[in-house]
Amino acid sequence: MGVIAAVTALIEGVFPNVAGTSDVDPEADFRVVTGQPADVDVSCLQVNAFGFGGQDSSLALRPATGASSS
């Protein structure tokens, strides 16, 4: 799901809100999108996934060279 959200953000310039989240820890040192999706202007994104037993992964995404968003 994270990769789908990242690809959508790269193509459409919109990042989905975090469902069910309304109170964000004031010490969070990053933006948490709540309420409504947010417009974003990004050229690359990183998606992290963490699993049990140390099965972790990270994927960096950017549009293909010469790709068009239309």
N, C-alpha and C positions, 0 to 999 in steps of 0.2 A: 504494500500500500504506500509505503514511503517513496518508492521509486515512481509510482504512478503520480503521486502528488508533485514530485520534483519535475518530472517531464511536463506535466500540465503547467507548472509555474514557468518553465523555460519557454514553452510554446505560447501560452495564453497570457502570461504576465499576472496570474492570479494564484495566490497561495491559500489553501483552505484553512478555515478556523479549526481549533482543537475542540472537538465535540465534548460537551459536558464540563468544560472548564470555564469558571467565571472568576475565581480568586487565584491570582498569580502571586507567588512568593516575591516580595519586594526585593529580595537579594538575588533573584534570577538575573544573570548578566547576559541575557539574550532576549529577543522579542518573542513573546508568546501570542499568537494570533487568536483572539477570543471574539465571540459575538458573530461577526461577519467575516467572510473571506477578505483578504487584503491584496491590494494591487502591489506588485513587486516588479522591479527592473533588475534582473540578475542575468549574468552571463555564464555562471557555473554554480552548481550546488553539490553538497555532500550529503549522502544518506548513510546513516549508521544503523546497524541492527545488532542486537545483543541477545544471545541465547544462553541456555543452561550449559554448564560444563565448558565454558570458554569458547563456544562457537560464535565468534563475533566477526562482523564484516563491515567494510566501509566501501562505498562506491562514489566516485566523483563523476558528475555528469556535466556536459556542456553540449550545445548544439553542434552538429556536424559543420565543418567548414563549407561555406557556400550555401548553407541551409536557409530556407525562407520560412518566415512565420506565417505566411499567407496561404 
